[in-house]
Amino acid sequence: MKNLAKCTLAIALVSLSSCKYIDDFNPGDGGGDGGNNDEIVLKNHSVTPALLLKKDGFSDIETYSLFSSADTFEGTPDYIFGGSADGAGLLKEGENFTYFVNNEDNYAISRITFDKTFKPVEGAYVLNSDGSGTRVCSATLATPEVHGFGPIFISAGESGPESQSKGVLPSDDLTNASLPRPLTGLGRWNAENAMPMPKEAYPGATVIIIGDDDSGTYGGQVAMYVSQTGDLENGKVFVLRRKDKNTREMDMITGNTYDVEFVEVPNASTNTGEQNNMYSEELMSIAFGRVEDLDYRKGDGNEREVYFNVTGQNNSGANADYSRSKYGRVYKLKMDKNNPLKGKLTLVLDGDDRNGIAKEFQNPDNICVTKNYVYVQEDPNGYGDETHDSYLYQYDIKTGGLKVVFELDHDRNGAGDDIYGGRDARFGAWEYGALIDVSETLGIDDTFMLCIQTHTWRKDEFKGVDGGSIRPNENQGSEVVLLKGLAR
């Protein structure tokens, strides 16, 4: 595949001919470890403050503003960080660190270099709007230590059903940001994330779960790509359905568990997105109200426990029958130990129950799962009934408790200057991007990096900063912060 030549060389793709996992999964070995750097200094590096309000019970969390669209990077003074910071991943390379992050509405991917003290010193666009062609949302950085292949930054494409996920390598030429890098084997979906499972989950295989953020006729799917380890071309694609073939999302009730299976989508890698949607409907897959981000639980052999957000869609148009979530839900998918195509699905948090524990949900989007917690981040729902600025929630897996950790800080009390047009913005006008656990990479417990999408922060100097021609008038800013003391 011409556009994947460098990916093919880097991750040593293998033949599918001897695979047995599709009909009779046969697991093998796996393992991994983390990193450390005693010279890291956690501090504010940005001229932009960390735009977060700590909520009750979380005052001890330390927040550091790492960089934003207002900052100049000393090694690349002409680089300007774009808006809508979303999917991200951090990699240790020698003494330095490489951070990949999507600039969603720029249709671009940034590569940020941190020095050994964890100071951001350089920035560049490794993929611009010409190379991407679509929005890029959530993402996963796959590494040999964790996933058994890579390193490769797998970035989901989302501008409609014909979108494709992209694959970016640390070795990619920064002077050729217009080169398309589609991962055609995963098929065309209106994808929010394409998340590879860790190698311990199904040793010998690469299993990638895809969230389809579709609000149209067919709804959003949970799709899955399965191949031998590291093969991103020759696998097969499946969609999730209930074994009783009930396709209505709203028929699932909080706390109930449903038997599910993944069924194959014929010719998914060569189909149009419309064809994949039509096959999904024919196969009676569950039609969710926009499947967003996904993540798996860490530690204690729980790596086959996957959580995903359904962000919801208004109960009009394609959802006029209210068969799909409106305010958003969180699901747990417990995958079978010996076969990734089988599992059990449980509705954990239901925003449509306006008297329940998740009654304040206004469309959950990004998600981060640790050993003990599920962190759920909100979007604006746009319905006009928002009651707060976007929350970041902590769901306790063991107790079932739900708490608000942060609210985005729009300076609504007017203590200082009107921060980037936020004070007068409607509730929920800003949203979160990726929250990623970087504790192992930095060698510092309970450290996370969080993207903030400050949609009302717009300036002419932010226009077209990715260098591509497709988004010349995109003028949003955004920021990335570091959190110390968020429990894992």
C-alpha positions as CSV (number, residue, x, y, z in Angstrom):
1,M,0.0,0.0,0.0
2,K,1.7,3.1,-1.3
3,N,0.8,5.6,1.5
4,L,1.6,3.1,4.2
5,A,5.1,2.1,3.0
6,K,6.9,3.6,5.9
7,C,4.4,2.2,8.4
8,T,4.8,-1.2,6.9
9,L,8.6,-1.1,7.3
10,A,8.4,0.2,10.8
11,I,6.0,-2.3,12.3
12,A,6.9,-5.3,10.3
13,L,3.5,-6.4,9.1
14,V,3.0,-10.1,8.9
15,S,0.8,-12.5,6.9
16,L,-2.7,-13.3,8.0
17,S,-2.7,-16.8,6.5
18,S,-1.9,-18.7,9.7
19,C,-4.3,-16.8,12.0
20,K,-6.9,-18.8,13.9
21,Y,-8.4,-16.1,16.2
22,I,-11.4,-15.3,14.1
23,D,-13.1,-18.7,14.6
24,D,-11.0,-20.2,17.4
25,F,-8.9,-17.7,19.2
26,N,-5.6,-19.0,20.5
27,P,-3.7,-16.8,23.0
28,G,0.0,-16.8,23.7
29,D,2.5,-14.6,25.7
30,G,2.8,-10.8,26.5
31,G,4.4,-8.2,28.8
32,G,5.6,-4.6,29.2
33,D,7.2,-1.9,31.5
34,G,7.5,1.8,32.0
35,G,10.2,4.5,32.2
36,N,11.8,7.1,34.6
37,N,13.6,10.4,34.5
38,D,15.0,11.9,37.7
39,E,15.6,15.3,36.0
40,I,12.0,16.1,35.4
41,V,10.7,19.4,37.0
42,L,7.0,19.9,37.1
43,K,6.2,23.6,36.6
44,N,4.2,26.1,34.5
45,H,5.8,26.7,31.1
46,S,2.9,28.5,29.4
47,V,1.8,32.2,29.4
48,T,-1.7,30.8,29.6
49,P,-3.0,29.7,33.0
50,A,-4.5,26.2,33.5
51,L,-8.1,26.8,32.8
52,L,-9.5,24.5,35.4
53,L,-11.6,24.9,38.5
54,K,-11.0,22.2,41.1
55,K,-14.1,20.8,42.8
56,D,-14.7,19.7,46.3
57,G,-12.5,16.9,47.5
58,F,-9.8,17.4,44.8
59,S,-8.1,20.6,46.0
60,D,-4.8,18.7,46.4
61,I,-4.4,18.1,42.7
62,E,-1.6,20.2,41.2
63,T,-2.2,21.7,37.8
64,Y,0.6,23.0,35.5
65,S,0.0,24.8,32.2
66,L,2.5,23.2,29.7
67,F,1.8,25.1,26.5
68,S,-0.9,26.8,24.5
69,S,-1.5,28.6,21.2
70,A,-0.1,31.8,22.8
71,D,3.3,30.3,23.5
72,T,6.5,30.5,21.4
73,F,8.7,27.4,21.3
74,E,12.4,28.3,21.6
75,G,13.5,25.7,19.1
76,T,10.8,26.4,16.5
77,P,9.8,30.1,17.0
78,D,7.6,30.1,13.8
79,Y,5.4,27.2,15.1
80,I,2.0,28.1,16.5
81,F,0.0,25.4,18.3
82,G,-3.4,25.0,16.8
83,G,-6.9,24.7,18.4
84,S,-9.1,21.9,19.5
85,A,-6.4,19.8,21.1
86,D,-7.8,16.3,21.3
87,G,-6.3,12.8,21.0
88,A,-2.7,12.5,22.3
89,G,0.1,10.2,23.3
90,L,3.5,10.6,25.0
91,L,6.7,8.7,24.1
92,K,10.1,8.7,25.7
93,E,12.9,9.0,23.1
94,G,16.4,9.0,24.5
95,E,16.6,11.9,27.1
96,N,13.7,13.7,25.5
97,F,10.0,13.1,25.2
98,T,7.8,13.3,22.1
99,Y,4.1,14.2,22.4
100,F,1.7,13.7,19.6
101,V,-1.6,15.5,19.7
102,N,-4.5,16.1,17.3
103,N,-5.6,19.6,16.5
104,E,-9.1,18.4,15.6
105,D,-10.6,21.4,13.8
106,N,-7.3,22.1,12.0
107,Y,-7.5,18.6,10.5
108,A,-3.9,18.3,11.7
109,I,-1.5,16.4,14.1
110,S,1.2,18.3,16.1
111,R,4.4,16.8,17.3
112,I,5.8,18.5,20.4
113,T,9.3,17.8,21.8
114,F,9.9,18.1,25.6
115,D,13.5,18.2,26.9
116,K,14.7,16.0,29.7
117,T,13.3,18.4,32.3
118,F,9.9,18.1,30.6
119,K,9.9,21.6,29.2
120,P,8.3,21.9,25.7
121,V,11.0,23.2,23.4
122,E,9.9,22.4,19.8
123,G,6.7,22.0,17.8
124,A,5.9,20.9,14.3
125,Y,2.9,19.6,12.2
126,V,3.6,16.1,11.2
127,L,0.3,15.9,9.4
128,N,-1.5,18.9,8.0
129,S,-5.0,19.4,6.6
130,D,-4.0,18.4,3.1
131,G,-2.6,15.1,4.4
132,S,-5.4,14.4,6.7
133,G,-8.4,15.7,4.8
134,T,-10.7,15.2,7.7
135,R,-11.0,16.1,11.4
136,V,-8.8,14.1,13.7
137,C,-10.3,13.3,17.1
138,S,-9.2,10.9,19.8
139,A,-6.1,8.8,19.3
140,T,-3.9,6.1,20.8
141,L,-0.1,5.8,20.7
142,A,0.7,2.1,20.2
143,T,4.1,0.9,21.5
144,P,5.8,-2.5,21.4
145,E,6.0,-2.5,25.3
146,V,2.2,-2.1,25.7
147,H,0.6,-3.2,22.5
148,G,3.2,-5.5,20.9
149,F,3.8,-3.3,17.8
150,G,4.7,0.3,16.9
151,P,5.4,2.9,18.0
152,I,2.7,4.4,15.8
153,F,0.2,7.2,16.6
154,I,-3.2,5.9,15.5
155,S,-5.5,8.9,15.0
156,A,-9.2,8.5,14.3
157,G,-10.7,10.5,11.4
158,E,-14.1,12.0,11.8
159,S,-15.9,14.2,9.3
160,G,-18.5,11.7,8.1
161,P,-18.8,8.0,7.2
162,E,-16.1,8.1,4.5
163,S,-13.4,9.2,7.0
164,Q,-10.3,7.0,7.6
165,S,-8.0,6.6,10.6
166,K,-4.4,7.7,10.2
167,G,-1.1,6.3,11.3
168,V,1.8,8.6,12.2
169,L,5.3,7.3,13.1
170,P,8.0,9.1,15.2
171,S,10.3,8.7,12.2
172,D,8.0,10.5,9.8
173,D,9.5,13.3,7.8
174,L,8.4,16.6,9.3
175,T,8.9,18.4,5.9
176,N,6.3,16.3,4.2
177,A,3.2,17.0,6.4
178,S,0.9,16.8,3.3
179,L,1.6,13.1,2.8
180,P,-1.6,11.1,3.5
181,R,-1.2,8.3,6.0
182,P,-4.5,6.3,5.9
183,L,-4.9,3.0,7.8
184,T,-7.2,1.6,5.2
185,G,-7.4,-1.9,6.8
186,L,-9.6,-0.5,9.6
187,G,-12.3,0.6,7.2
188,R,-14.2,3.8,6.8
189,W,-16.1,5.1,9.8
190,N,-17.0,8.5,11.3
191,A,-14.5,7.5,14.0
192,E,-13.8,9.1,17.3
193,N,-11.0,6.6,18.3
194,A,-9.4,3.5,17.1
195,M,-8.0,1.9,20.3
196,P,-5.6,-1.1,20.2
197,M,-5.9,-3.5,23.1
198,P,-2.7,-4.2,25.1
199,K,-0.7,-7.3,24.1
200,E,-1.7,-9.2,27.2
201,A,-5.3,-9.1,26.2
202,Y,-5.0,-11.4,23.2
203,P,-1.3,-12.3,22.8
204,G,-0.4,-12.9,19.1
205,A,-3.1,-10.6,17.8
206,T,-3.8,-7.0,17.3
207,V,-7.3,-6.1,18.4
208,I,-8.4,-2.5,17.7
209,I,-11.8,-1.2,18.9
210,I,-13.3,1.7,17.0
211,G,-15.9,4.1,18.2
212,D,-18.2,5.4,15.4
213,D,-19.4,8.9,16.2
214,D,-22.3,8.8,13.8
215,S,-25.6,10.5,14.4
216,G,-27.2,9.7,11.0
217,T,-29.6,7.1,9.8
218,Y,-27.5,4.1,10.9
219,G,-26.4,5.5,14.3
220,G,-23.0,5.0,15.8
221,Q,-21.3,1.5,15.8
222,V,-18.8,-0.2,18.0
223,A,-16.5,-1.8,15.5
224,M,-13.4,-4.0,15.9
225,Y,-10.4,-4.8,13.7
226,V,-8.6,-8.1,14.3
227,S,-5.3,-9.3,12.8
228,Q,-2.0,-10.9,13.7
229,T,0.2,-8.6,15.9
230,G,1.1,-5.4,14.1
231,D,-0.7,-6.1,10.9
232,L,-2.8,-3.0,10.1
233,E,-3.6,-4.0,6.5
234,N,-4.9,-7.6,6.3
235,G,-7.2,-8.1,9.2
236,K,-11.0,-8.3,9.4
237,V,-13.6,-5.8,10.7
238,F,-16.6,-6.6,12.9
239,V,-19.4,-4.7,14.5
240,L,-21.1,-5.2,17.9
241,R,-24.5,-6.6,18.3
242,R,-26.6,-8.1,21.0
243,K,-27.1,-11.8,20.7
244,D,-30.9,-11.3,20.9
245,K,-30.4,-8.8,17.9
246,N,-32.2,-5.9,19.7
247,T,-30.7,-2.8,18.0
248,R,-32.2,-0.1,20.2
249,E,-29.8,1.5,22.6
250,M,-32.5,2.9,24.9
251,D,-33.8,-0.6,25.6
252,M,-30.7,-1.2,27.7
253,I,-31.1,-0.4,31.4
254,T,-28.5,0.7,33.9
255,G,-26.9,-2.2,35.7
256,N,-28.2,-4.8,33.4
257,T,-25.7,-7.0,31.4
258,Y,-26.4,-8.2,27.9
259,D,-24.7,-10.9,25.9
260,V,-23.0,-9.5,22.8
261,E,-20.9,-10.6,19.9
262,F,-18.9,-9.0,17.1
263,V,-20.0,-10.1,13.6
264,E,-18.0,-9.6,10.4
265,V,-18.5,-6.8,8.0
266,P,-17.8,-8.2,4.5
267,N,-15.0,-6.4,2.6
268,A,-14.9,-3.6,5.2
269,S,-11.4,-2.4,4.2
270,T,-12.5,-1.7,0.6
271,N,-16.1,-0.7,1.2
272,T,-17.3,2.9,1.2
273,G,-18.4,4.1,4.6
274,E,-22.0,4.1,3.5
275,Q,-21.6,0.4,2.6
276,N,-20.1,-0.4,6.0
277,N,-23.1,1.4,7.6
278,M,-25.5,-0.6,5.5
279,Y,-23.9,-3.9,6.4
280,S,-24.0,-2.9,10.0
281,E,-27.7,-2.3,9.8
282,E,-28.2,-5.6,8.0
283,L,-26.2,-7.4,10.6
284,M,-28.4,-5.8,13.3
285,S,-25.6,-4.1,15.2
286,I,-26.5,-1.8,18.1
287,A,-27.3,1.7,16.9
288,F,-25.8,4.0,19.5
289,G,-26.3,7.7,19.7
290,R,-22.7,8.6,18.7
291,V,-20.0,6.3,20.1
292,E,-17.1,8.5,21.3
293,D,-13.9,7.6,23.1
294,L,-12.9,4.1,24.4
295,D,-10.3,2.9,26.9
296,Y,-9.4,-0.4,28.7
297,R,-8.9,-1.0,32.5
298,K,-5.4,-1.3,33.7
299,G,-3.8,-3.9,36.0
300,D,-4.9,-7.0,37.8
301,G,-5.7,-8.9,34.6
302,N,-8.5,-6.4,33.8
303,E,-7.2,-5.5,30.3
304,R,-10.2,-7.0,28.6
305,E,-12.6,-4.7,30.5
306,V,-13.3,-1.8,28.1
307,Y,-15.3,1.3,28.8
308,F,-16.7,3.6,26.2
309,N,-18.7,6.8,26.1
310,V,-21.8,7.4,24.0
311,T,-22.1,11.1,23.8
312,G,-25.7,11.2,22.8
313,Q,-27.7,13.1,20.2
314,N,-30.8,15.3,20.3
315,N,-34.1,13.4,20.1
316,S,-35.0,14.8,16.7
317,G,-34.2,13.9,13.1
318,A,-32.6,10.5,13.0
319,N,-33.3,10.1,16.7
320,A,-36.9,11.4,16.7
321,D,-38.1,8.1,18.1
322,Y,-35.6,8.5,21.0
323,S,-34.1,5.1,20.4
324,R,-30.6,6.4,21.1
325,S,-29.1,8.3,24.1
326,K,-29.7,12.0,24.2
327,Y,-27.5,13.1,27.1
328,G,-24.9,10.4,27.0
329,R,-24.0,7.1,28.6
330,V,-21.0,5.1,29.7
331,Y,-20.8,1.4,28.9
332,K,-18.6,-1.5,30.1
333,L,-17.7,-4.2,27.6
334,K,-16.3,-7.3,29.3
335,M,-14.5,-9.2,26.5
336,D,-14.2,-13.0,26.6
337,K,-10.8,-14.3,27.8
338,N,-10.3,-16.6,24.8
339,N,-12.2,-14.9,22.0
340,P,-12.4,-11.1,21.4
341,L,-15.6,-11.6,19.3
342,K,-17.6,-12.5,22.4
343,G,-18.5,-10.5,25.5
344,K,-21.0,-8.9,27.9
345,L,-22.1,-5.3,27.7
346,T,-23.3,-3.4,30.8
347,L,-24.8,0.1,31.0
348,V,-22.8,1.8,33.8
349,L,-23.9,5.4,33.8
350,D,-27.0,6.8,32.1
351,G,-27.3,10.5,31.5
352,D,-30.8,10.1,30.2
353,D,-32.0,9.2,33.7
354,R,-32.3,12.8,34.9
355,N,-32.9,11.5,38.4
356,G,-30.0,9.1,38.5
357,I,-26.3,9.3,39.5
358,A,-25.4,10.7,36.0
359,K,-28.3,13.2,35.9
360,E,-25.9,16.2,35.2
361,F,-24.4,14.6,32.1
362,Q,-24.3,16.9,29.1
363,N,-22.7,14.7,26.5
364,P,-19.6,12.7,27.7
365,D,-16.9,12.5,25.0
366,N,-13.3,11.6,26.0
367,I,-12.6,8.9,28.5
368,C,-9.5,7.6,30.5
369,V,-9.6,4.4,32.4
370,T,-7.0,3.5,35.1
371,K,-6.9,0.6,37.6
372,N,-9.6,1.9,39.9
373,Y,-11.3,4.8,38.0
374,V,-13.0,5.9,34.9
375,Y,-12.5,9.5,34.0
376,V,-15.3,11.0,31.9
377,Q,-15.0,14.3,30.1
378,E,-17.9,16.4,28.8
379,D,-18.7,18.2,25.6
380,P,-21.2,20.9,25.1
381,N,-24.5,19.4,24.0
382,G,-25.8,22.4,22.1
383,Y,-29.4,21.7,23.2
384,G,-29.6,25.0,25.1
385,D,-30.3,23.3,28.5
386,E,-26.7,23.1,29.8
387,T,-26.5,24.0,33.5
388,H,-22.7,24.1,34.0
389,D,-19.4,24.4,32.1
390,S,-17.9,21.1,31.1
391,Y,-17.2,18.7,33.9
392,L,-14.5,16.1,34.2
393,Y,-16.0,13.2,36.3
394,Q,-14.4,10.4,38.3
395,Y,-16.3,7.1,38.4
396,D,-15.1,4.7,41.1
397,I,-15.2,1.2,39.5
398,K,-15.4,-0.6,42.9
399,T,-18.0,1.6,44.7
400,G,-20.0,2.9,41.7
401,G,-19.6,6.5,43.0
402,L,-19.5,9.4,40.7
403,K,-17.7,12.8,41.5
404,V,-16.9,15.9,39.6
405,V,-13.1,16.6,39.6
406,F,-12.9,19.7,37.5
407,E,-15.1,22.3,35.7
408,L,-13.6,24.3,32.9
409,D,-12.8,27.8,34.1
410,H,-14.4,30.5,31.9
411,D,-13.7,33.2,34.5
412,R,-17.5,33.7,34.9
413,N,-17.0,35.5,38.2
414,G,-15.0,38.1,36.5
415,A,-12.0,38.0,38.9
416,G,-9.6,38.9,36.1
417,D,-9.6,39.7,32.4
418,D,-12.2,38.0,30.3
419,I,-10.2,34.9,29.4
420,Y,-10.4,34.3,25.7
421,G,-14.1,35.2,25.3
422,G,-15.1,32.6,27.9
423,R,-16.9,34.7,30.5
424,D,-19.8,35.5,28.2
425,A,-19.9,32.2,26.4
426,R,-22.8,29.8,26.9
427,F,-22.4,27.0,29.4
428,G,-20.4,24.2,28.0
429,A,-18.9,26.2,25.1
430,W,-15.5,24.7,25.9
431,E,-14.7,21.0,26.1
432,Y,-12.0,18.6,27.0
433,G,-9.7,16.7,24.7
434,A,-7.6,13.7,25.7
435,L,-6.7,12.8,29.3
436,I,-3.8,10.4,29.2
437,D,-2.0,8.7,32.1
438,V,1.7,9.5,31.8
439,S,2.8,8.2,35.1
440,E,4.8,5.3,33.7
441,T,6.4,7.4,30.9
442,L,7.5,10.1,33.3
443,G,8.3,7.8,36.3
444,I,6.1,10.0,38.5
445,D,3.0,8.5,40.2
446,D,-0.4,9.9,39.4
447,T,0.6,12.3,36.6
448,F,-1.7,12.9,33.6
449,M,-1.8,15.3,30.6
450,L,-5.1,16.9,29.7
451,C,-6.1,18.8,26.5
452,I,-8.5,21.7,26.7
453,Q,-10.4,23.0,23.7
454,T,-11.1,26.7,24.3
455,H,-13.5,27.1,21.4
456,T,-14.2,30.8,22.0
457,W,-10.5,31.7,21.9
458,R,-10.1,32.9,18.3
459,K,-7.4,35.1,16.8
460,D,-6.3,36.0,13.2
461,E,-2.8,34.9,14.0
462,F,-4.1,31.3,14.6
463,K,-5.5,31.1,11.1
464,G,-4.2,28.2,8.9
465,V,-1.3,27.5,11.3
466,D,-1.0,23.8,10.2
467,G,0.3,24.9,6.8
468,G,-2.3,23.0,4.8
469,S,-4.8,24.5,2.3
470,I,-8.0,22.9,3.5
471,R,-8.5,24.8,6.8
472,P,-7.0,28.3,6.0
473,N,-9.5,30.1,8.2
474,E,-9.5,27.8,11.2
475,N,-8.5,30.2,14.0
476,Q,-9.1,28.5,17.4
477,G,-6.6,28.3,20.2
478,S,-6.2,25.5,22.8
479,E,-3.9,24.4,25.6
480,V,-2.4,21.3,27.2
481,V,-2.0,21.0,31.0
482,L,-0.3,18.5,33.4
483,L,-2.1,17.1,36.5
484,K,-0.2,15.8,39.5
485,G,-2.1,13.9,42.2
486,L,-5.0,12.6,40.2
487,A,-5.7,9.1,41.6
488,R,-5.1,6.1,39.3
